[in-house]
């Protein structure tokens, strides 16, 4: 059973920092692409960032400079370091995986349960 488990969400003051973690397990092959989406209930899901096994990263234009995505391939863990957080960053953040970047952007194979990030003004 493939499982993605997020952690690190919570309440933070505007301008603060938060690091999300996601541990992926139960797969016989590499999680080639790991990344994050975020979603406000009732609104469209937004791609936040991706990272490949080779370390190639991509981040949303609106978040560039404020977030860093990284991974530990040995532990199948992906991290999302967020700084200078704003109230509009409030959302449920979901960890996801896919065999390729194209498939990740279209329809990730596996999803975590999500972790709530709330930024207070």
PyMOL commands that set and color helices and strands:
alter all, ss='L'
color gray80, all
select helices_A, chain A and resi 61-63+87-89+101-107
alter helices_A, ss='H'
color red, helices_A
select strands_A, chain A and resi 3-7+10-13+18-25+33-39+46-52+57-59+67-72+77-82+91-98+110-111+115-120
alter strands_A, ss='S'
color yellow, strands_A
deselect
rebuild
show_as cartoon
